[in-house]
């Protein structure tokens, strides 16, 4: 971790994110306003693959001061190093810069995260729902979303196999 931390700190002078390692998994936590510059620095030091973007709703997580944790999983395909980059967001502003300018593969990952949690990725080139209909108003992976839904399924037309 020390080598990785020193390489990233060299790319981000004057900015010192929180680092932690557990069972050979390295994590860095950055403020949301620093996420894009951090991701660009990660790519510059060799993390050439964005493996995943996801979110965790911390609504019922005891002791958490934040509502949403946005998680980026990165891989250096040459060395095999993995890095988890995290940032936190709170309502009402759930907007974060899009990582599509760093990795084009962020496209669908960001759209999926929006669909399920409502995180808005500013600057995304094609920001529309991916998994749910455009008319869908809720975000089903949020902890405050009812298990049986809010009746949204009954508002959409039924498509038969012959029509699809």
Secondary structure, DSSP 4 states (H G I P E B T S, - for coil): -HHHHHHHHHHSTT---EEEEETTEEEEE--GGGHHHHHHHHHHTT--EEEEEEEEE-TT-TT-S-SEEEEEEEE-TTT--EEEEEEEEBTTB-EEE-STTT-TTHHHHHHHHHHHH--EEET-TT-S-SSS-TT----TTSTTS-TT-SSGGGGSPP--TTT-
